[in-house]
Amino acid sequence: MRIKTAAQYEEWYKNAKENPEDFWGEMAQNFSWRRRWEKVQEGDFNSLDIKWFQAGQLNITENCLDRHLKDKADQVAVIFEANDPNEPARNITYKELFEKVCKMANVLKNHGVQKGDRVCLYMGMIPELLISVLACARIGAVHSVVFGGFSNQSLAMRINDCGAKLLITCDGSPRGKKQVLLKDIADSALKDCPNVENVLVFKRIEIEVAMKEGRDHWANPLIDEASSECAPEIMDAEDPLFILYSSGSTGKPKGLMHTCGGYMVWAGFTFNNVFQMEKDDIFWCTADIGWITGHSYIAYGPLLNGATQVMFEGIPTYPDPGRFWKVIDKYKVTHFYTAPTAIRHLEGFGLEYVNKRDLSSLKVLGSVGEPINEEAWNWYSKHIGNGKCPIVDTWWQTETGGIMISALAGVTKDKATYTTKPLPGVIMSLVDHEGKELEGENEGNLCIKKPWPGIARTIWGNPERYKETYFSTYPGLYFTGDGAKRDSEGNFRITGRVDDLINVSGHLLGTAEIEDALNQHKEVVESAVVGYPHNIKGSGIYAYVILDQNQEHENPEDLNKELSNMVGTILGPICKPDKIQIVPALPKTRSGKIMRRILRKVASNKFDDLGDTSTLLNPEVVDELIKHKI
């Protein structure tokens, strides 16, 4: 079932709002269930005891794989495009993917993994990552994918927080001209992870790596020997499916836990309606499975809908800035889903690389991860879509599990820089700082009024933090942390974060986590991190650092480089500050609170919009910050 007209969207939206039990019960019937649910939804944002499809039983891989074997067994499910453009593509049919998942599932079982156990994955973007994710779901193990760009300390924290007993990794991963030595990083992490009993290692770049006897096992030969039959574990709808870590406003990332039934319905429903794919279309989401976009619109959404998709290992500028356009031309991609950061970056290389390729296969363009500026939107539409492709500018979060606000491709109207209207079942609200709901054309803080099937149920091991993070600011509402504008037609435009998170290239990074890393340097007394406008990444990371006056600092440039590299070592390269300003003090209130609002204004060159600084404990420091701004 799919929305096919703008009038039908209005009808479905109204039905989902007024009769959610009937609406979502009907949508859920598009999937295979082992046992029908007794109640579609219960719980609210006050009790937080939210459940969907209570007492229903299923296995999500039966919906991604088994049910397609009757009429799509020989259809290609995944086209793998390697980092090296000269490496032959791998086409994996639904039947082959099913068999590979079953084999990997049996390998996991043979190494003691059972229903409810947590399995951590730290890999590059190869089919074996997708296969391993689905293998975990096949046997009821809870998967937790860690992006291959994170450091050993970040990996260790995530392994320990979720209590993983098994890690799946690779010898390494090619990334452009570089090689990421994943096994070496994993070995360093595992020194602090006593619960990990086994490590399965895939060969990818064929290098020698240390293998700890009794713990480490080469995965490839084990899979070759395993049976291709594995009965799916029957899961309750509210059983955990995966844990995915997202930065928080404290130093410790939070493990968002998604469940089997509601997430399945939401990922499948949103993919189907937003992208409007037809038979023989080719979908390509450029995200990494280490992020939520890769979970919902690579690992699950396309497979739930029986689609054919491209999976890409490389980066958009290798071996040249025309790689994305070459891949679209090569596979005749029809639906292309990427981040504004990539669009802006590639726009900077001009049209030379674009014009070399035939992009006429494209039908739908997508944007994800951060607000897209009007110039990039127009360039994307004109030069990549040839002015004929609708753009689905999607807004959603790790916490939401899937797309929440978006145009429906070719069905509802898109609008430059606007995510447009909420999907059926998503009841948005704009509120002021006191929590008063704002009506009509307005601007405020973006909240959600009612639960939807894909909502994360909790933060793993910390339900109080879940409540405090999302439901304490405006009781009875889910606070997204974003600000938004709403136009007279009800279209939403996301204006950015209003909390202590920075959206860097579509990835939310916690300022506290970066500050904690900076403060570990022996010469740093205190630091404060804020976001500032960045032409390519959307937001850059600006760090203000106070140094120990008793230390000698002969070369500030070397110190800044040292601080940046230390953050990269502790957290991963994506968290490195773009600018580091050494400051004598930070602007603080008389109670000692850092005035981040002022720091953000200074970093953004908004010197005329600082507001009243006379109430600060140290107002004179503001002039110093401006005078020496980088």
N, C-alpha and C positions, 0 to 999 in steps of 0.2 A: 504494500500500500504506500502511495506516495502523493504528496501535494502536487497538483499539476497546473493550477491557476491561482492568480492572486485572490480571487473570490473564495477559493477553497482554503487558502491559507487563513483568511479571516474566519471562516467557518470552523476550521480545526482549532484555531487559537481560542475561539470562544468556547468550544466544547471541552477543550483540555482545562480551561480555567473554571468552568461551571460544573463539569462532570468528570473530574480527573479519574475516578475509579473506572467508569465506563470507557473513557478514552484510552487510558494506558492499558487496561485489560484487553482492549481490541488490538492495540499496537503489539502487545506481547505475544499475541497469537500468531504473529509472523515468524516466530522462532519455535524451535523444537524443545519441548519440555518432557522430562520423564514423569513429573507429577505436576498437575496444575496447582496454582496458588490458591490459598483460601481467602486471602485478603490482598487487594492490590497495594494499598499504602496505609501506613499508620505512623503516628508520631509527628511532632512539629518542632519548630525552632525554639520552643520553650523547654520541652521535655528533653529534646535531642535524642530521643529513643526512636530514631527514624528507621523504618523498614519498608522495603518494597517487595512485592510478590511473596509475602510471607508464606512459608510452608511449601512453596514451589521448589521443584528439584530439576537440575539440568547439569550439563557440562558444556562450557562455552566452546570447546573444540569440536564437539559434535555439530554445533551450529556454524563453525568456521570451515569445517572440513567434511565430516561424514555425510552431511545432508546434500553436499554438492556432488558426491561421487556418482549419483544416479545419472545426472545429465551434464555434468561439467568435469568428469574425471580427466579428460584429455585437454581441457582448457588450461592455458598457462595461468598460474596463480601469481608467480613472481618472476620478473625479469631482473637478473642481477647484473648491474653495471659496475665493474671493478674500478678501483682508483686509477689503475693503468689503462688508458684507452685502448691499448693494443691487446689486452687480455680478453679472450673470447667471452661473450656473454653467457650466462647460465640461465636457461629457461626451465622452470620447475612447474610441472602441472599440478593440479589439485590432487591427483592420485599419488604422485611422487611426494608431494608435501605431506600428505596424510601418512605415507609409509615412513618418511624420515622422522616425523614427529613421534610416531609410535616407537620407532627404534630408539630415539633419544629418551623417550619416557621410560623404556625398559632399562636403559643404562642407568638412569637416575634411580629407579627402583632397586637395581642390583647393587647400588652403592648406599642403600639404606634410607633413601628419601621416601617419606610417607605423606599421606594427606595431612595438611596443616604445617608441615615443616617449611622453613624458609630457605630459599635458594637465591644466592646473589649472583648476578651476571655482570662481568666487566669485560666488554668485548668491543671490537670494531663493528661497522655496519656490513656484516656478511650474512648470508642466509642462515648460517648456523645460529646466529643470535635469535632470529625470528623463530627458528625451529625449536631452540631451547626454551624460549618463552612459552610457546604453545605446549611443549612437552611437560613443563611444570604444571600448566593448567590442566593437562590431560589426566594427571595423577593426583590433582588436588593440592599440589605444593604451591606455596605462595611465592611468586617471583618478585625480586627487587633488583631492577636494572640500574646500574651506576654508569653514568656517562663516561666514556673512555678517556675524556680529557681531565678528569678529576685526579687529584694527587693521591699518594699512598695513605696520607692521614685522613683525607676525606673518605676514601674507600673503607678504611678500617672503622671509622666512626659509624658508617652505614651498616657494615657487616655486624658489628657488635650491637647496634641499637635494635636491629630486627632479629638478632639471634640466629643468623644463618648458619646452617651446619655444612653446607656445601657451596663452593665457589666454582663458577664456570668462567674460563678466560681463554685467551689466545697467547701464542708465543709473542706476537706483536701485531701491529696494525699499520698498514701504509696510510699516510695522510699527506697528499701532495707529494713533495720531494722528500718528506721526512718519514721516519718510522717511529711509532710510539711503542715502546718496549713494555707491553702490558704485563707480561709474566713477571718481569723484574719488579715493576711497581707493585704488583699483587703480592709477590714474595715479601717485599718490605712491609706492606700492610699487614700481612698474616702473622708477623712477629708479635702483633698485639691482638690477635683474634683466636683465643684458645678454643672457641666452640666449633671452628671449622675442622671437620673430620676428613673431607676429601676435596680435591681440586681436580676438575676435568679441564684439560688443556687442548684446544684446537690448534693445529698447525695452519698458519696463514702466510708468514713471511719466511718460513724455513730457516730460522736461525737456531743456534744452540742455546738452550736455556737450562737452568738448574732445575732438576726434578727431585723432590724430596721423597725418598722411598717410603712406601706405605700410605702416603698422603696424595701425591700427584700422579695423575694417570693421563696418558694420551687418549683423547676422546675419539679420534677418527677410527682406529682399529676396533674399539669397543662397539661403536655404532655399526660397523660393517658386520660384526658377529651377532648383533642383537636381532631378536625377532621383530618382524614388521607388523605384528599384531599386539595391540594393547587396548584392553577394554577401558573405556573412560570411567574415572571415578565419579560417582553421582554426588553432586554438590547441592547443598541447600542454597537457595537464592541469596541468603545473607552471609554465606561463608566468604572468607577473604579470598580475593583473586590475586591482588598484587599490592605491594607497598612501594610508593615512589616518593623520594625525598625532595622537598622544596625548601628554599631558604626561608628563614623566619626573622622576626624582629629581635630575636635573641641570638646568641652565638651558635646555637645548636640547630641544624636543619630539622625539619619536622617530617616524619614519615606518614604521608597521607595513605590511608587504607581504603581501597575500593573493593566492592563485593561483586559476586558472580552475576546475579540476576539483573539488578538495576543497571549496572554498568553495561552489560551486554545489550540490553534494550536501548539504552541511550546512545552508545557508540554506533549501533546498527541503524537506528532511526535517524540520527543526525547526519551520518554519511550519506544515507539514501536520499534524504530530502535537500540537503544543502548542495550537494554536487550534481545530483540529477544525472547519473551515469546511465548510458544505454549499452546494449549488447555491442561487443567489439570495441568499446572505448578503452583507453589506457590511462590509468591514474598514476600520478607521480607526486608523492609528498617528499620533500627534500630534507625533512627533519631526521634526527637521530632517535632511535628507539630508547635511548637513555633519557629522553624528555617525554612529557605526557603527549605531545603531538604525535610522536612516533608510536606510542602505545595505541592511541585511539584511531589514528588514521594511517597506520602501516600494519601493526600487529593484529588489530581486531576489526576495525570498521570496514575496510575493503573486503576482507575474507568473509565477514558475516554476510556481505552482500554478493559474494561470488564474483568479485571484480578481478581484473588483471591489473597488476601494478608493477612499477619499476622500483627497485631498491638500489640505492646508490651509495657506494663506499667512499667516494672522494670528496673533493671540495670544489666550489664553483670556479676557481681560477687556475686549476691545474688540468692539463699542461698550459692552458692559456685561459683568458677570461671568457672564452666562448663555449666553455664545457657544457653549461646548462643547455644552451641553444643547440649544441651538437647532439646531445642526448635526446632532446625533444624531436629533432629531425630524424635521428636514427631509428627511434622506436615509434614514431608517429603518435606521441603523447597527445591526449585530448584534454586532460584535466591536470593542471599544474598548480601545486600548492606549496608556497614558499614564504619566507619572512621578508618584511620590508628592509631589514638590514642587507640582505642579499640583493634585493632590487636596487637599492641606492648605491651599493658598492659596484654592481655591474653597470649601472647607468653611467658611472664615472669613466668608464672605458670607451664611451661613445658607441656609435652604431656599427663600427667596423666588423665586430664579431657577430652581431645580430644579423646583419644583412648577408652574411655568408651562408646562412641556414634557412631552410624552408620550415616555417613555423605555422603553415596553413592548416595543420592537423588540429591545432588548439581550438577548443570549444569553450572552455571555462578556465578562468584564472582565479587563484585563491591567495589570500594574505593571512598570516597568522603570527601571533606572538607579541605584537606591539602595535600601537597606532601607526598608520601609514600616512605620511604627509601628502599634500595635494600634488606636488610636483612629481613625486615618485608614482603616485596613483595614475596620473595622466600619462607619464612615460610608459608605464607598464601596460596601460590600456592601448595606447597608440602604437607602440613599437613592438610589443610582444604579442598582444592580442589583435593587432591590426584593426583596432576600433570596432571589432565585431564580437568580442568575448565579454560576457558579463563577469564582473569581479565580485567574488564573495569574500568580503573583508570580515573575517571571523573574530569574535571576542569570546574568550573562555579562559579557564585556568586549570592548573593541576587538580585543584579541589573540585572542580565541576565535572571532570571526567570527559567532557565533550563540549562541542560548540553550543553556546547559549544565545548569542545574538549574531545574526548574519542575514544577508539577502539569500534567497533560494535561487540558484542559478537559472536565469532565463524565465523565472516564475514571478518573483517579486523584484521590485526596482532597486538597483544599486545606486549609491550616491557617494561621490568622492569624499574620502576621509571619514565617512560614517559607516559604522557596522550595521546600520539600519535597525531592523526590528527583532524583538525576541522570538525564539522558536516557540511553537506550541508547548505549553507546560511550564514556560519560564515567565514568572510574574516579577518584573523589575520594578524598582522604586528609586526615585531620587529623594534624598533627605538633606536637610541642612545640618549644621554641626550639633544642634540640639536634638536631632532625630525627627524633626517635624517633616512630614511628607510634602514634597513640592509638586504642584500640579502643572500640566500643560508645558508650554515652551519654557525651559528653565535650565539651571545648572546646579549640581550638587554632588553629594557622595552616592555612589552606586550601590544599591542593596538589592537583595532578592527576598521576596515575601513568603514563598512557599517552597517546600522540598520538591526536587525533581529526581528522576530515577538514577541519574549518574552521580549524585553528590557523594563525596568521600564521607564515610561513616564516622571516622575518628582519626586522631593522630595516634599511631601505633604506640601502645604502652603509656599514653598520656592523654586521657580524655579531658582532663581539666584544662590542658593547654589548648585543646580543640575548642572548648567552650570559650576560653578567654580570648583566643585569637580572632574568632569569626563571629561570635554572638554576644560579646560583652559591650561593645561600643554602642550598639543600638539594639537593646533587648527585643527579642522576637523577630529580628531580621538577621539575615546573613550579610555581613559587610564585606564587600569584595576588596576593599583597600584602594579602589580606583575612583577617581572623579569622572563625571560625564556631563555632557550637554544633551538636551533633548529638543528637537526642533518641533515646529507646529504640527508636523505630520506624524510625530511619535518615533522618529528615527533617533538613535543614540550615537553620539560621538564620544569616544573615550579620550579624556584629556590627560591621563597619566596617574601615577601613584600618588596617594596622599598620606602614605605611611612610610616607615623606614625601610622600604625595599626599593631597589633600583632595577629598572627593566633594561638590561644590556643585551642587545641583539636578540630580543625576544625571550631572554632568560632572566627570571627574577633572582636577584642576589641580595642577601641580607647585609645591611650596613654593619650590623653588630659583629657578624662573622669576620668581615674584612678588618674591622677595627681590632678584634681580638688577635688576628694574625699580625698586624702591624705592631701591636703592643708587646709582642713577644721579643722584639728586637731590644737588645740591651741598652740602646741609646734613646729609646722612645719612652717618654713619660706618659703621654696621652695622645689620642687621635680621635678624629671625627671624620666620617665618610658620608658624602652626599652625591646625588646625581646631578649632572648638568647636560644641557642639550649637545648632542654629538651628531654631526652631519651624516655619518654612516650608521653608527650603532643605535641611534635613537637617543640613548642616554649613555654618557660616559661616567667613569668613576673618578671623583675628585676627593683627594685625601688631604686633610689638614693635620699636621703632625707637630707636636711639642717635643723638643729634645731635652735631654738631661743637660743642664748648664755646666755640669762638672766634667762633661766629656769633651774631648777634642774632636772637631769636625773639619778636617783639612780640606776635603773636597766634597761639597754638597751634591754635585752631580753623581759621584760614585756612591754616596750614601743613598740617594734617591733610587738609583739602579738596584742597590742592595736590598732596599725595602721592597721594591716592586718584585724582585725575584723571590724574596722570602715569602711574600703573599702567594706567588705562583707555586712555590714548593709546598706550602702548607695546604692551600685550597685548590690549586689548579690554575692554569694560565688565564682562563676566562675571567678570573677574579682580580687580575692585576690592575692597580690604579692607572688611569691614563695620565693623571696629573697629581703630583705630590707637592704641597706647599708647606714649607717649614714656617711655623708661626710662634710668636712668643706666648700666646694665650688663646683661648677660645671664648667667644662671647657667651656669658652665662647669666641666668637669672640669679636673684639673690638667694634662692634656695639651692643653687648649684646645678640647675639643669642647663645643658647645652642648648642654645637657641639655633637649632638646625635650620629653621626657616631662614634666618639671616645668612647662614653658611651657603644654603642653596641659592639665594639671591646673588651673593657675591660671586659664586662659581659660575652663575649664568649671566654675569655682567649686568644685572638689574640693580644698579647702584642707586637709582632714583626711586626705588620701590621697597626700601628697607623697613618702612614703618617707624614707629616710635622706638628709639634705642635708649632713651633716657632712663628707662626702668632697669636696664641691665646693671649687673654688679660692676662690669668693667666696660662701659660704652666706648672708651677710647680705643679699644682693641679693633673695633670695626674699621676705623680709618687705616690702621696698620694692615689689615687683611686686604683692603682695596688697593692700597699703595703697592703691595708686593705680590698682587695676584699674578698667577702664571698665565 
